Amino acid sequence: MKAELKEKILENTVKRCRDKHVIIPTYKQMRNPELIPQKIKNKLKNIGLWDLNSLNLFRITWKNEPTEFGGGFNGVNFIEIPPELSGVKARIIMLVGKYFPTGSHKVGATFGPLVEKLVDGRFDPTTQKALWPSTGNYCRGGAYDSYLLGCHSIAVLPEGMSQERFDWLRKVGAEVYATPGSESNVKEIYDKAKELCQGRPDEIVNLNQFSEIGNSLWHYAVTGPAMEEVFNQEKQDQQRFAGVFLTQGSAGTLGSTEYLREKFPTLKVAAGEALQCPTLMYNGYGSHRIEGIGDKHVPWIHNLKNMDMLIDIDDNPNIEIMRLFNEPEGKKFLKEQNIDPQLVEKLNLMGISSIANLMGTVKMAKYYEMNEKDVLFSVCTDSMEMYGSRLQEENQKHGKLTTTQAAVIYEKALMGLKTDYTMELSYYDKKRMHNLKYFTWIEQQGKTVEELNAQWYDDNYWKRQFAKVEQWDEEINEFNQRTGVLKEYE
């Protein structure tokens, strides 16, 4: 893009943000909210967590006070899963995504891809629309960030996703397109995105979470340090940061492990997928019910070399655990197992993919025979807020959960989790999975073989990608200076 055109677009963006009174937070501020100007914090006291107010960009952090309205900032939100619930000796800590705007950390994953283009003149909010291809939360986060940043948005997601997602997207004014299938039908999303962009390169910018490094980079800059902070705060004598389990999905959250590997070189990194769609495990395909983890391909932004282990999650016990954690008889049974009643009431902080993260972390701990010295991390991507209809569907199919059924689920799906469908990865296991990128990204999406090879053979490829954090913060600061909006808060 010519420098003159980029500058013209940047002028349009600066004016739009000035008119809409938009200030863009830096990654440093999202990581450390204490750096946010006090006058902005004061204004947030009169703003709800999900309100469509541009100052909520400053709430794209793991450190929001857990309240729906007027909250400030405190430490990282997390829950710890005790042995009575996990069945393992290792400590399991899960960061909580519910207290982001929209109830999911995807507002962070979408912040990077959009903001990097806004601040350097590659996206014009006055003439272009942001296209968010997604299996659910990503397009919700994208639509929310777009609204706050004064941009029009288009959401593309499978028709089989929960009704709550569609209702919310229409509420914020996004154009919504439902594609055939469900969680596993990612290609159909790509096809629709390509159709929408066809012949309209100047009108629509496709912000594909599976290929936008800004997705991973946000987690590198914010989620990884959040896990490190919690570990340093909660660790006991001789405990070690043993590992991280995360479902692959877009591979964005796995970007946090690039940061953590620098700080804890011996940690184990495990990625998960649905057993019913074993793309990484068996080059397979299928459909599943773990909403929040797209599959049938390997994301462009997934650094396979940084993985140690692959774990497949069965979606049937996943849905059963959802019922155990949320239905009255299930919660009553758990309290009878000497599980802290306060924790039981917080289990709704885990949505369907969050439960999959818990299951994978347990399987990881069992596989490596981890003990009290080991601390494992994962995330509660979102809460049950977007899955109420799924509970109703299960009740309609099977009737209300009984005490006996709760006991069976507890013993079989939780305490009885096995280490089946796990794979400790050799060099060539990782390379096989990396090579699968070719079929999606080179044959279908226009990436180059040269870059694909660089991802594998160039030891500095991924380091260069994540080194962009400081550069983007500088550009954000320069952009804010041009709009002049920040001055009234200094």
C-alpha positions in Angstrom: 0.0 0.0 0.0 1.4 3.4 -1.0 2.4 5.7 1.8 0.0 8.5 0.6 -3.0 6.1 0.7 -2.1 4.8 4.2 -1.8 8.3 5.5 -5.2 9.2 4.1 -6.8 6.2 5.7 -5.0 7.0 8.9 -6.4 10.5 8.8 -9.9 9.1 8.4 -9.4 6.8 11.3 -8.0 9.5 13.5 -11.0 11.7 12.8 -13.5 8.8 13.4 -11.9 8.0 16.8 -11.8 11.7 17.7 -15.4 12.2 16.8 -16.4 9.1 18.8 -14.1 9.9 21.7 -12.1 6.7 21.3 -8.9 6.0 23.2 -7.1 2.8 22.4 -5.4 1.0 25.4 -1.9 -0.3 25.0 -0.9 -3.9 25.7 1.0 -2.7 28.8 -2.2 -1.2 30.1 -4.2 -4.4 29.4 -1.5 -6.4 31.2 -1.2 -3.9 34.1 -4.4 -1.8 34.5 -2.6 0.3 37.2 -1.1 2.1 34.3 -4.5 3.3 33.1 -5.1 7.1 33.8 -7.1 7.6 37.0 -9.7 9.8 35.3 -10.5 6.9 33.0 -10.9 4.6 36.0 -13.2 7.1 37.6 -15.4 7.2 34.6 -15.6 3.4 34.5 -17.3 3.5 37.9 -20.5 4.6 36.0 -20.2 2.1 33.1 -21.4 -1.5 33.0 -19.0 -4.3 32.1 -20.9 -5.1 28.8 -22.0 -1.6 28.0 -21.3 -0.3 24.5 -19.0 2.4 25.7 -15.5 2.9 24.1 -13.9 3.2 27.6 -14.7 -0.5 28.0 -11.7 -1.1 25.7 -9.7 -0.6 29.0 -11.5 -3.6 30.5 -9.9 -5.9 28.0 -7.9 -7.5 30.8 -7.9 -10.5 33.1 -8.0 -8.1 36.1 -11.5 -6.7 36.0 -13.3 -6.5 39.3 -15.9 -9.4 39.1 -19.0 -7.2 39.0 -21.5 -6.3 36.3 -21.4 -2.5 36.8 -18.9 0.1 37.8 -16.1 -2.2 38.7 -12.4 -1.3 38.9 -9.4 -3.5 38.7 -7.9 -6.0 41.0 -5.8 -9.1 40.6 -6.2 -11.8 37.9 -9.5 -13.6 38.1 -9.0 -17.3 38.5 -10.4 -20.4 40.2 -8.5 -23.4 41.6 -9.9 -26.9 41.0 -9.3 -29.0 44.2 -8.4 -32.8 44.1 -12.0 -33.6 45.2 -13.1 -32.2 41.8 -10.2 -33.1 39.6 -9.1 -36.5 41.0 -5.4 -35.5 40.7 -2.9 -34.3 43.2 -1.5 -31.6 41.0 -2.9 -28.0 41.5 -5.1 -26.9 38.6 -5.6 -23.1 38.2 -7.9 -21.7 35.5 -8.1 -18.0 34.5 -11.7 -16.8 34.4 -13.0 -15.2 31.2 -16.5 -14.2 32.3 -15.4 -10.8 33.6 -14.3 -9.5 30.2 -16.8 -7.4 28.3 -19.1 -9.9 26.4 -18.2 -12.6 29.0 -15.3 -14.0 27.0 -11.6 -13.2 26.6 -12.2 -13.2 22.8 -12.5 -9.4 23.0 -8.7 -9.5 23.5 -8.1 -12.0 20.7 -10.0 -9.7 18.3 -8.4 -6.5 19.7 -5.0 -7.3 18.1 -6.1 -8.1 14.5 -8.3 -4.9 14.3 -6.2 -2.4 16.2 -3.0 -3.1 14.5 -4.6 -2.3 11.1 -6.4 0.8 12.5 -3.3 2.4 14.0 -1.1 2.0 10.9 -3.5 2.9 8.2 -4.5 -0.5 6.9 -8.2 -0.4 7.8 -10.6 2.5 7.1 -13.6 2.5 9.5 -15.3 5.1 7.3 -15.5 2.9 4.2 -14.6 -0.7 5.3 -16.3 -3.4 7.3 -14.5 -5.8 9.6 -15.4 -9.5 8.8 -15.1 -11.9 11.7 -15.2 -15.6 10.6 -15.9 -17.6 13.7 -17.4 -20.6 15.5 -18.9 -18.3 18.2 -17.1 -16.1 20.7 -14.6 -14.7 18.2 -17.2 -12.9 16.1 -18.9 -11.8 19.3 -15.6 -10.2 20.5 -15.0 -8.8 17.1 -18.5 -7.2 16.8 -18.1 -5.7 20.3 -14.6 -4.3 19.6 -15.7 -3.0 16.2 -18.6 -1.1 17.8 -16.4 0.4 20.4 -13.9 1.4 17.8 -16.5 2.9 15.5 -16.3 0.2 12.8 -19.0 -1.8 11.1 -18.8 -5.5 11.5 -19.9 -8.7 9.8 -20.2 -12.0 11.8 -20.0 -15.4 10.1 -20.7 -18.5 12.2 -22.2 -21.9 11.9 -26.0 -22.2 12.2 -25.7 -24.9 14.8 -24.2 -22.6 17.4 -26.2 -21.6 20.5 -29.1 -19.2 20.0 -27.7 -16.8 22.6 -24.8 -16.0 20.3 -27.0 -15.1 17.4 -29.3 -13.0 19.6 -26.4 -11.0 21.1 -24.8 -10.4 17.7 -27.9 -8.8 16.3 -28.3 -6.7 19.4 -25.0 -5.0 18.7 -25.9 -4.4 15.1 -23.6 -6.8 13.3 -24.5 -8.2 9.9 -24.9 -11.9 10.7 -24.5 -14.9 8.3 -25.2 -18.4 9.4 -23.3 -21.1 7.6 -24.1 -24.8 7.3 -23.2 -27.2 10.1 -21.8 -26.7 13.6 -18.5 -26.4 15.5 -16.5 -28.5 13.1 -17.6 -26.8 9.8 -14.8 -24.3 9.5 -14.4 -24.6 5.8 -18.0 -23.5 5.3 -17.1 -20.4 7.2 -14.1 -19.7 5.0 -16.2 -20.2 1.9 -18.8 -17.7 3.1 -16.1 -15.2 4.0 -14.6 -15.6 0.5 -18.0 -15.1 -1.1 -18.6 -11.9 0.9 -15.2 -10.5 0.0 -15.4 -11.4 -3.6 -15.0 -8.3 -5.7 -15.1 -6.1 -2.6 -11.5 -5.8 -1.5 -11.9 -2.1 -0.7 -15.1 -2.6 1.3 -14.5 -5.7 3.5 -11.4 -6.7 5.5 -11.3 -10.4 6.5 -9.9 -10.7 10.1 -9.5 -14.5 10.2 -8.7 -15.6 13.8 -6.9 -18.7 12.5 -4.4 -16.6 10.5 -4.2 -13.3 12.3 -1.0 -13.2 14.5 -2.7 -10.4 16.5 -4.9 -13.1 18.0 -1.9 -15.0 19.4 0.0 -11.9 20.2 -2.6 -10.5 22.5 -2.4 -13.8 24.5 1.4 -13.6 24.5 1.3 -10.1 25.8 -1.6 -10.4 28.3 -2.6 -14.0 29.1 0.9 -15.5 29.5 1.9 -12.8 32.0 -1.4 -13.2 33.8 -0.7 -16.9 34.4 2.9 -16.1 35.5 1.5 -13.5 38.0 -0.9 -16.0 39.5 1.7 -18.7 39.8 4.1 -16.4 41.6 1.3 -15.2 43.9 0.0 -18.7 44.7 3.0 -21.1 44.5 4.1 -22.8 47.7 7.6 -24.1 48.6 9.2 -26.2 45.9 6.2 -26.0 43.6 6.9 -25.6 39.8 5.0 -24.2 36.9 4.5 -27.6 35.3 2.4 -27.1 32.3 -0.5 -25.6 30.3 -3.4 -27.3 28.6 -5.5 -25.4 26.1 -7.8 -26.6 23.3 -6.4 -25.7 19.9 -9.4 -23.8 18.6 -7.9 -20.8 16.7 -4.6 -21.5 18.5 -4.7 -17.9 19.8 -4.7 -18.7 23.5 -1.7 -21.0 22.9 0.2 -17.9 22.1 0.4 -17.4 25.9 2.7 -20.5 26.0 5.2 -18.7 23.8 5.7 -16.2 26.6 5.6 -18.9 29.3 8.2 -21.0 27.6 10.6 -18.1 27.9 9.9 -17.8 31.7 9.6 -21.6 32.5 11.6 -23.5 29.9 10.8 -26.9 31.3 7.0 -26.6 31.3 4.8 -29.0 29.2 2.4 -27.6 26.7 -0.6 -29.7 25.7 -3.1 -28.8 23.0 -6.5 -30.4 22.8 -9.2 -31.2 20.3 -12.5 -33.0 20.2 -12.2 -36.8 19.9 -15.2 -36.7 17.5 -13.1 -34.6 15.1 -9.5 -35.9 15.6 -7.7 -33.7 13.0 -4.4 -33.5 14.8 -4.5 -37.0 16.3 -5.5 -39.0 13.2 -5.8 -36.5 10.3 -9.5 -37.1 10.9 -12.7 -35.2 10.6 -16.2 -35.3 12.1 -18.6 -33.1 14.2 -18.8 -32.5 17.9 -20.5 -30.5 20.6 -17.7 -28.7 22.3 -18.6 -25.2 21.2 -15.7 -22.8 21.0 -13.0 -25.0 19.3 -13.1 -25.0 15.5 -11.3 -27.8 13.7 -10.8 -29.9 10.6 -7.7 -27.8 9.9 -4.5 -26.5 11.7 -4.5 -22.8 12.3 -1.8 -20.8 10.5 -0.8 -19.1 13.8 -0.3 -22.4 15.6 3.4 -23.0 16.4 3.4 -26.8 16.4 7.1 -26.9 17.6 6.0 -25.4 20.9 3.8 -28.4 21.7 4.7 -31.4 23.9 1.5 -33.2 24.0 -1.9 -33.7 22.2 -5.0 -34.7 24.1 -8.4 -35.5 22.5 -11.5 -34.8 24.6 -14.7 -36.9 24.3 -17.7 -34.5 23.9 -20.2 -36.9 25.6 -18.7 -36.7 29.1 -18.0 -33.0 28.4 -21.8 -32.4 28.1 -22.5 -34.6 31.1 -20.1 -32.6 33.2 -21.9 -29.4 32.1 -25.1 -30.8 33.5 -23.3 -31.9 36.8 -21.9 -28.4 37.3 -25.1 -26.5 36.6 -28.2 -28.5 37.5 -29.6 -28.4 41.1 -29.1 -32.1 41.8 -25.6 -32.0 40.4 -24.6 -29.1 42.5 -26.2 -30.7 45.6 -24.3 -33.9 45.0 -20.9 -32.1 44.6 -21.4 -30.2 47.9 -22.0 -33.6 49.6 -18.5 -34.7 48.3 -16.9 -32.1 50.7 -16.3 -29.7 47.8 -16.4 -26.1 48.9 -20.0 -24.9 48.4 -18.7 -21.5 47.3 -16.6 -23.2 44.5 -19.6 -25.3 43.5 -21.6 -22.1 43.0 -18.8 -20.8 40.8 -18.7 -23.7 38.5 -21.0 -21.9 36.1 -17.9 -19.8 35.3 -17.0 -22.7 33.0 -18.7 -22.9 29.6 -18.6 -26.0 27.4 -15.1 -25.4 26.0 -13.9 -24.4 29.5 -15.0 -27.8 30.8 -13.0 -29.4 27.9 -10.0 -27.4 29.1 -10.5 -28.8 32.6 -10.8 -32.4 31.3 -7.6 -32.0 29.2 -5.7 -30.6 32.1 -6.7 -33.6 34.3 -5.7 -36.0 31.6 -2.4 -34.2 31.3 -1.7 -34.4 35.0 -2.5 -38.2 35.0 -0.4 -38.9 32.0 2.7 -37.3 33.5 1.9 -38.6 37.0 2.1 -35.1 38.4 1.8 -34.5 42.2 1.5 -31.7 44.7 4.6 -30.0 43.5 3.1 -29.4 40.1 0.9 -26.4 39.2 -1.0 -26.6 35.9 -2.8 -23.8 34.1 -5.7 -23.5 31.7 -8.5 -20.9 31.0 -12.3 -20.7 31.4 -12.8 -19.1 28.0 -16.4 -18.1 28.8 -19.1 -19.0 31.2 -22.5 -20.8 31.0 -24.1 -17.4 30.1 -24.1 -18.3 26.4 -25.2 -22.0 26.9 -28.5 -21.9 28.8 -30.3 -23.2 25.7 -27.9 -26.3 25.7 -28.9 -27.1 29.3 -32.6 -26.9 28.3 -32.0 -29.2 25.3 -30.3 -31.8 27.5 -33.3 -31.6 30.0 -35.7 -32.1 27.1 -33.8 -35.1 25.8 -33.0 -36.9 29.1 -35.2 -35.3 31.8 -33.9 -33.5 34.9 -30.6 -34.7 36.3 -31.1 -37.1 39.3 -28.9 -37.8 42.2 -27.9 -41.2 40.9 -27.0 -39.7 37.5 -25.0 -37.0 39.2 -23.0 -39.7 41.1 -22.4 -41.7 37.9 -21.1 -38.6 36.0 -18.9 -37.6 38.9 -17.3 -41.0 39.2 -17.0 -41.8 35.5 -16.6 -38.5 33.7 -14.5 -36.7 36.4 -12.8 -39.1 38.8 -12.6 -41.8 36.1 -11.0 -39.7 33.3 -8.3 -41.9 31.6 -5.2 -41.1 29.7 -6.6 -42.6 26.5 -6.4 -40.6 23.3 -3.2 -38.8 24.5 -0.1 -38.5 22.5 3.3 -37.3 23.7 4.8 -35.7 20.6 8.0 -36.6 18.8 9.7 -34.2 16.3 7.9 -36.0 13.4 4.5 -36.0 15.1 4.8 -32.2 15.3 6.0 -32.0 11.7 3.1 -34.2 10.4 0.6 -31.8 12.1 2.4 -28.7 10.8 2.3 -30.2 7.3 -1.5 -30.3 7.5 -1.4 -26.5 7.2 -0.6 -26.9 3.5 -4.0 -28.2 2.5 -5.9 -25.3 4.0 -3.5 -22.4 3.8 -1.6 -22.9 0.6 -4.1 -24.7 -1.5 -7.2 -22.7 -0.3 -6.2 -19.5 1.4 -3.3 -18.1 -0.6 -0.4 -18.4 1.8 3.0 -19.3 0.5 5.1 -22.4 0.8 8.1 -20.2 1.6 6.4 -18.9 4.8 5.1 -22.3 5.7 8.6 -23.6 5.6 9.9 -20.6 7.5 7.5 -21.4 10.3 9.1 -24.8 10.7 12.8 -24.3 9.8 13.5 -20.7 10.7 14.2 -20.6 14.5 13.5 -16.9 14.7 10.2 -16.9 12.7 7.9 -17.0 15.8 10.2 -14.8 17.9 9.9 -12.1 15.2 6.1 -12.4 15.3 5.8 -11.9 19.1 8.5 -9.2 19.2 5.9 -6.9 17.6 4.2 -6.1 20.9 6.5 -3.2 21.7 6.1 -1.8 18.2 2.3 -1.9 18.4 2.3 -0.2 21.8 4.4 2.6 20.3 2.0 2.9 17.3 -1.0 3.0 19.7 0.5 5.8 21.7 1.3 7.8 18.6 -2.3 7.2 17.4 -3.8 8.4 20.7 -1.6 11.5 20.5 -2.9 12.3 17.0 -6.6 12.0 18.1 -5.9 14.2 21.2 -8.7 12.5 23.1 -6.4 11.2 25.8 -5.4 14.7 26.9 -8.6 15.3 29.0 -7.8 12.2 31.0 -4.2 13.1 31.8 
